[in-house]
Amino acid sequence: MGALALIAVLTIRDNRAWRSAPYLLLACLSVAALFVGYTLEEFRAPLWLHVAARLLDVPHLVLVWLFALSLYQREFQLRAAHVIVGLAYTAPIFWIRFAEFGLVPLVPAWLISFVSVTSILLIGHLIFATLREWPDDLVAERRRSRLFFVLTIIFVVVVAAVSEPFLVGRDGIAAETFKVVSIWPAIAIAAVWLLKADTNGVRFDEAGLSPSNISASDAALKEKLDRVMIEQSAFKRRGLSIVSLASELCVTQHRLRALINGTLGFQNFSTYVNALRIAEMKFWLSDEGKRHLPIQTLALDCGFKSLAPFNRAFRESEGVTPSEYRARQLGPQPS
């Protein structure tokens, strides 16, 4: 609990504007409540505090899930779907808690197994969501932390989630003690991480946005990159990846990632490619000779897979829709 308090203090002091901060703080509170509620009977808190803790600990896994999604998903926003998943997961656990207090009938045996299964599914989604954008990620620190820090949390949470149905009623270590001990490594790692990292070390959404001075070797690589991407229009290729591009340029992925991130200032490879595509689209949308062509046709010719992701990327970049941009550049449609 001291380590959890340290995490909360460091977050409030250094990263209060961090988009992941609310989820991390709530997760710390919920996990602390888990520890209070799981205290052995001879050291247990007063009844009112024990009951409050047992209720506050219910969403701890959901909050860890939301924290990791907010940290590693580029376009994360809290949506109704997240709330629905959270309610669906926590409702059976609240039933179990109220049964412990004698407020509702005893729960069926299968409900505990159901909670364990849904916990694994929730963690499974977390693994998928975290690793899905790993190939596209250009921020070296974030790429490392995806595999090291988050997967450590995933491992210990899975152990904690599945322990109770196998340990309850058996001799030896208490299930509550096992769960607390299994969660502790993730808390220790998180505390060390926040102690060692500066503000930009954890606020990945602000990393890599200030291009550094370019060296002679990077200038030569950038020239090759521009020749392939712009002059040869490689950005229009569908399915273009940093792996194939690095192979074409005869450089390592690591060096190419460092150039696009540290020198050009892009956090994700897809963001870099989309920037080139949008620049081309802006030129085409300003061309009177292409006014007759549908925007979808132009977007597909630029390499976008469909109209929806193009519209979203264009609006994020320019602040207006492609149709509005074309109207501003070319004026009203001739009658």
C-alpha positions as CSV (number, residue, x, y, z in Angstrom):
1,M,0.0,0.0,0.0
2,G,3.0,2.3,0.6
3,A,4.1,1.6,-3.0
4,L,0.7,2.3,-4.3
5,A,0.7,5.6,-2.4
6,L,4.1,6.4,-3.9
7,I,2.7,5.7,-7.4
8,A,-0.2,8.0,-6.7
9,V,2.0,10.8,-5.4
10,L,4.4,10.7,-8.3
11,T,1.5,10.7,-10.8
12,I,-0.1,13.7,-9.2
13,R,3.2,15.6,-8.8
14,D,4.6,14.9,-12.3
15,N,1.9,13.7,-14.6
16,R,-1.4,15.1,-13.5
17,A,-2.2,16.1,-17.1
18,W,-1.4,12.6,-18.4
19,R,-4.4,11.1,-20.1
20,S,-3.7,7.8,-18.3
21,A,-3.5,9.5,-14.8
22,P,-7.1,9.1,-13.8
23,Y,-7.2,5.4,-14.6
24,L,-3.9,4.8,-12.8
25,L,-5.0,6.7,-9.7
26,L,-8.3,4.9,-9.5
27,A,-6.6,1.6,-10.1
28,C,-4.2,2.4,-7.1
29,L,-7.2,3.1,-4.9
30,S,-9.1,0.0,-5.9
31,V,-6.0,-2.3,-5.5
32,A,-5.4,-0.7,-2.1
33,A,-9.0,-1.5,-1.1
34,L,-8.3,-5.1,-2.3
35,F,-5.4,-5.3,0.2
36,V,-7.5,-3.8,3.0
37,G,-10.3,-6.3,2.3
38,Y,-8.0,-9.2,2.1
39,T,-6.2,-8.5,5.4
40,L,-6.2,-11.6,7.6
41,E,-9.0,-11.7,10.2
42,E,-6.9,-11.1,13.3
43,F,-5.6,-7.8,11.7
44,R,-8.9,-6.8,9.9
45,A,-10.1,-3.2,9.8
46,P,-13.4,-2.1,11.5
47,L,-16.5,-3.6,9.8
48,W,-17.5,-0.4,8.0
49,L,-14.0,0.0,6.5
50,H,-13.8,-3.7,5.6
51,V,-17.2,-3.6,3.8
52,A,-16.2,-0.3,2.0
53,A,-12.9,-1.9,0.9
54,R,-14.6,-5.1,-0.4
55,L,-16.9,-2.9,-2.6
56,L,-14.1,-0.5,-3.8
57,D,-11.9,-3.4,-4.9
58,V,-14.5,-4.8,-7.3
59,P,-13.4,-2.8,-10.4
60,H,-9.6,-3.1,-9.9
61,L,-9.1,-5.3,-13.0
62,V,-11.3,-3.1,-15.2
63,L,-9.3,0.0,-14.1
64,V,-6.0,-1.7,-14.9
65,W,-7.4,-2.6,-18.3
66,L,-8.5,1.0,-18.9
67,F,-5.1,2.3,-17.8
68,A,-3.2,0.1,-20.2
69,L,-5.6,0.9,-23.1
70,S,-5.2,4.6,-22.4
71,L,-1.4,4.2,-22.3
72,Y,-0.9,2.1,-25.4
73,Q,-3.9,2.7,-27.8
74,R,-3.2,5.7,-30.0
75,E,-6.8,6.8,-30.5
76,F,-8.2,5.7,-27.1
77,Q,-11.2,7.5,-25.7
78,L,-13.5,6.2,-23.0
79,R,-16.6,5.0,-24.8
80,A,-19.9,3.5,-24.0
81,A,-18.5,0.0,-24.9
82,H,-15.8,0.3,-22.2
83,V,-18.5,1.2,-19.6
84,I,-20.7,-1.7,-20.7
85,V,-17.8,-4.2,-20.5
86,G,-16.9,-2.8,-17.1
87,L,-20.5,-3.2,-15.8
88,A,-20.8,-6.7,-17.3
89,Y,-17.6,-7.8,-15.5
90,T,-18.2,-6.2,-12.1
91,A,-21.9,-7.0,-11.7
92,P,-21.3,-10.7,-10.8
93,I,-18.5,-9.7,-8.4
94,F,-20.8,-7.3,-6.7
95,W,-23.3,-10.2,-6.3
96,I,-20.5,-12.2,-4.7
97,R,-19.7,-9.4,-2.4
98,F,-23.3,-8.8,-1.3
99,A,-23.6,-12.6,-0.7
100,E,-20.6,-12.3,1.6
101,F,-22.4,-9.7,3.6
102,G,-25.6,-11.8,3.8
103,L,-27.6,-9.3,1.7
104,V,-28.4,-11.7,-1.1
105,P,-28.7,-15.5,-1.4
106,L,-25.6,-17.5,-1.7
107,V,-24.1,-17.4,-5.2
108,P,-24.0,-20.5,-7.4
109,A,-20.6,-22.2,-7.6
110,W,-20.3,-21.6,-11.3
111,L,-20.3,-17.8,-10.8
112,I,-16.8,-17.8,-9.3
113,S,-15.5,-19.7,-12.3
114,F,-17.4,-17.3,-14.6
115,V,-15.6,-14.4,-13.1
116,S,-12.3,-16.1,-13.6
117,V,-13.1,-16.8,-17.2
118,T,-14.2,-13.2,-17.9
119,S,-11.0,-12.0,-16.2
120,I,-9.0,-14.0,-18.6
121,L,-11.0,-12.7,-21.5
122,L,-10.5,-9.1,-20.3
123,I,-6.7,-9.7,-20.0
124,G,-6.7,-11.4,-23.4
125,H,-8.2,-8.3,-25.0
126,L,-5.6,-6.2,-23.2
127,I,-2.8,-8.3,-24.6
128,F,-4.3,-8.0,-28.1
129,A,-4.9,-4.2,-27.9
130,T,-1.4,-3.6,-26.5
131,L,0.5,-5.6,-29.0
132,R,-1.6,-4.7,-32.1
133,E,0.1,-1.3,-32.5
134,W,3.5,-2.5,-31.4
135,P,4.8,-2.9,-35.1
136,D,3.6,0.6,-35.9
137,D,5.1,2.2,-32.8
138,L,8.2,4.4,-33.4
139,V,8.8,5.5,-29.7
140,A,11.5,3.2,-28.5
141,E,10.7,3.6,-24.8
142,R,7.0,2.8,-25.4
143,R,7.9,-0.2,-27.5
144,R,10.0,-1.6,-24.7
145,S,7.5,-0.9,-22.0
146,R,4.7,-2.6,-24.0
147,L,6.6,-5.9,-23.7
148,F,8.2,-5.5,-20.3
149,F,6.0,-3.5,-18.0
150,V,2.5,-4.2,-19.4
151,L,3.0,-7.9,-19.9
152,T,4.4,-8.1,-16.4
153,I,1.1,-6.6,-15.1
154,I,-0.9,-8.9,-17.3
155,F,0.9,-12.0,-16.0
156,V,0.4,-11.2,-12.3
157,V,-3.2,-10.1,-12.8
158,V,-4.0,-13.3,-14.6
159,V,-2.4,-15.3,-11.7
160,A,-4.4,-13.4,-9.2
161,A,-7.6,-13.7,-11.2
162,V,-7.4,-17.5,-11.5
163,S,-6.1,-18.3,-8.1
164,E,-9.2,-18.1,-6.0
165,P,-11.2,-21.0,-7.4
166,F,-8.2,-23.4,-7.1
167,L,-7.1,-22.4,-3.6
168,V,-10.3,-21.8,-1.6
169,G,-10.9,-24.6,0.8
170,R,-7.5,-26.2,0.5
171,D,-4.8,-26.4,3.2
172,G,-1.8,-24.1,3.0
173,I,-1.6,-20.5,1.9
174,A,-4.8,-18.6,2.1
175,A,-6.3,-17.6,-1.3
176,E,-6.4,-13.9,-0.2
177,T,-2.7,-14.0,0.8
178,F,-1.8,-15.6,-2.5
179,K,-3.7,-13.0,-4.5
180,V,-2.1,-10.1,-2.7
181,V,1.4,-11.6,-3.1
182,S,0.8,-12.2,-6.8
183,I,-0.2,-8.6,-7.4
184,W,2.8,-7.1,-5.6
185,P,5.4,-7.5,-8.3
186,A,3.4,-5.3,-10.7
187,I,3.1,-2.6,-8.0
188,A,6.8,-2.7,-7.3
189,I,7.7,-2.5,-11.0
190,A,5.3,0.4,-11.5
191,A,6.8,2.3,-8.6
192,V,10.4,1.8,-9.8
193,W,9.3,2.8,-13.3
194,L,7.8,6.1,-12.2
195,L,10.8,6.8,-9.9
196,K,13.3,6.3,-12.7
197,A,11.4,7.9,-15.5
198,D,11.2,11.7,-16.1
199,T,7.9,13.2,-17.2
200,N,8.4,12.4,-20.9
201,G,9.5,8.9,-19.9
202,V,5.9,7.9,-19.2
203,R,3.9,10.4,-21.1
204,F,4.4,8.8,-24.4
205,D,1.6,10.9,-26.1
206,E,4.1,13.8,-25.8
207,A,7.2,11.9,-26.8
208,G,9.0,12.4,-30.1
209,L,7.3,15.6,-31.1
210,S,10.4,17.8,-31.2
211,P,12.6,16.8,-34.1
212,S,16.3,16.8,-33.2
213,N,19.2,18.3,-35.1
214,I,19.9,16.0,-38.0
215,S,23.3,14.4,-38.5
216,A,25.1,13.9,-41.8
217,S,24.2,10.2,-41.8
218,D,20.6,10.9,-41.0
219,A,20.4,13.5,-43.7
220,A,21.6,10.9,-46.2
221,L,19.1,8.4,-45.0
222,K,16.3,11.1,-45.0
223,E,17.2,11.9,-48.6
224,K,16.8,8.2,-49.5
225,L,13.6,8.0,-47.6
226,D,12.1,11.0,-49.3
227,R,13.2,9.7,-52.7
228,V,11.3,6.4,-52.2
229,M,8.3,7.7,-50.3
230,I,7.7,11.0,-52.1
231,E,9.4,10.8,-55.5
232,Q,8.5,7.2,-56.1
233,S,5.1,7.6,-54.3
234,A,5.7,4.6,-52.0
235,F,3.2,6.1,-49.5
236,K,0.4,5.1,-51.9
237,R,1.2,1.4,-51.5
238,R,-1.4,-0.4,-49.5
239,G,0.0,-2.5,-46.8
240,L,3.2,-0.6,-46.7
241,S,5.1,-1.5,-43.5
242,I,8.2,-0.3,-41.8
243,V,9.7,-3.8,-42.2
244,S,9.4,-3.7,-46.0
245,L,10.5,0.0,-46.2
246,A,13.6,-0.7,-44.1
247,S,14.4,-3.6,-46.4
248,E,14.0,-1.4,-49.5
249,L,16.3,1.3,-48.0
250,C,18.8,-1.3,-46.8
251,V,18.8,-0.1,-43.2
252,T,17.7,-1.7,-39.9
253,Q,14.2,-1.2,-38.6
254,H,15.7,0.4,-35.5
255,R,17.6,3.1,-37.4
256,L,14.6,3.9,-39.6
257,R,12.3,4.1,-36.6
258,A,14.8,6.4,-34.9
259,L,14.9,8.7,-38.0
260,I,11.1,9.0,-38.4
261,N,10.5,9.5,-34.7
262,G,13.5,11.5,-33.5
263,T,14.2,13.5,-36.6
264,L,10.9,13.8,-38.4
265,G,8.9,13.9,-35.2
266,F,6.3,11.1,-35.8
267,Q,5.3,8.7,-33.1
268,N,3.8,6.1,-35.3
269,F,4.7,4.8,-38.8
270,S,1.0,5.0,-39.9
271,T,0.9,8.6,-38.8
272,Y,4.0,9.4,-41.0
273,V,2.5,7.6,-44.0
274,N,-0.9,9.3,-43.5
275,A,0.8,12.7,-43.4
276,L,2.2,12.2,-46.9
277,R,-1.1,10.8,-48.1
278,I,-3.0,13.8,-46.7
279,A,-0.5,16.2,-48.3
280,E,-1.2,14.6,-51.6
281,M,-5.0,14.7,-51.0
282,K,-4.8,18.4,-50.2
283,F,-3.1,19.0,-53.6
284,W,-5.8,16.9,-55.4
285,L,-8.7,18.5,-53.5
286,S,-7.4,21.9,-54.6
287,D,-7.2,20.8,-58.3
288,E,-10.1,22.1,-60.4
289,G,-9.3,19.3,-62.9
290,K,-10.1,16.7,-60.3
291,R,-13.3,18.3,-59.0
292,H,-15.4,15.7,-60.8
293,L,-13.7,12.8,-59.1
294,P,-15.3,11.5,-55.9
295,I,-13.3,12.0,-52.7
296,Q,-13.4,8.2,-52.1
297,T,-11.8,7.5,-55.4
298,L,-9.0,10.0,-54.6
299,A,-8.5,8.6,-51.1
300,L,-8.2,5.0,-52.4
301,D,-5.7,6.2,-55.1
302,C,-3.7,7.7,-52.3
303,G,-3.4,4.4,-50.5
304,F,-6.2,4.6,-47.9
305,K,-8.0,1.3,-47.4
306,S,-11.5,2.9,-47.2
307,L,-13.2,6.3,-46.8
308,A,-13.8,6.2,-43.0
309,P,-10.2,6.1,-41.9
310,F,-9.3,8.7,-44.5
311,N,-12.0,11.1,-43.2
312,R,-10.9,10.6,-39.6
313,A,-7.2,11.2,-40.4
314,F,-8.0,14.2,-42.6
315,R,-10.2,15.8,-40.0
316,E,-7.6,15.2,-37.3
317,S,-4.9,16.8,-39.5
318,E,-6.8,19.8,-41.0
319,G,-9.7,20.4,-38.6
320,V,-12.3,20.1,-41.4
321,T,-13.8,17.4,-43.5
322,P,-12.4,16.7,-47.0
323,S,-15.6,18.0,-48.6
324,E,-15.3,21.3,-46.6
325,Y,-11.6,21.6,-47.5
326,R,-12.4,21.1,-51.2
327,A,-15.2,23.7,-51.1
328,R,-12.9,26.2,-49.4
329,Q,-10.2,25.7,-52.1
330,L,-12.4,25.6,-55.2
331,G,-15.5,27.5,-54.2
332,P,-19.1,26.6,-55.1
333,Q,-19.7,23.8,-57.7
334,P,-20.4,25.4,-61.1
335,S,-24.0,25.0,-62.2
